[in-house]
Amino acid sequence: MQHRMEQLMSLCYTLDVSEAAVAEAFHPNAPEPANVGLARLLYARQIQRLHTKQTIKTQALDDEDAW
């Protein structure tokens, strides 16, 4: 976090972590250290993604060029 903050924020954006939630985690008055808060956000987002993948099934494409 100290050396590559832009890369960290880019990763959060790629993983679709709420910008407002990240700002809360980094706030000086946050209830826990920023690294712990950010880890919780990333973990929660990955759990959410897993749940979505398990509950929403996509159909296979028939055409090789379709995507």
N, C-alpha and C positions, 0 to 999 in steps of 0.2 A: 504494500500500500504506500510505502514511503517513496519508492523509486519509480514505479510504473503505474501511477494512478489512472492515466488515460487508458492504458490497456485493460485495467480492472473495470473501468466504467464501460468500455467497449464490450467486454465479456458479459457484464450485467445486461447491457442492451441486447446482445445476441441471444442471451438466455431468456429475455423478456421479463426481467425482474423489474418491478415497479420503481421508477425513479424516485417517487415520493418516499417509498419504504427505505430505499438506500439512503436518502437524505436524513431520514429519522434515525437510522442506524449510526450514521456519522455525526449526529448532533452531539455537542458536548454534554448535554444533560440526559443522554440516553441511559436507560437503566442498566445496560451492560456494555462492555468494551466494544468498539467498532468492529473488531475482527470477529467477535462472537456473534454480534448482531448480523453481520454480513453473511457469515457461515449459515446461520439459521435461515436467512432469506433464500440463499442458494439451495439449501437442502429442501426447504418447503416448495420451491419452484420445481425442483427435480421430481419430488413426490407428486406434485400436481400434473406434471408432464406424463409420468408413468401411469397415473390414474386415467388420464385422457386417452393414452394409447391402448389401455386395456378395455376401455368402455366404448370407444369409437373405432369401428373397423372400417377400413377402406376396401373398395373392390379393386381387384387386379385389372389392369388395363389390357385390352385385347390387342390393340395396335402398338407395335414396337416404337413408332414415332410419337405416340401420344404421351404427354406428361403435362 
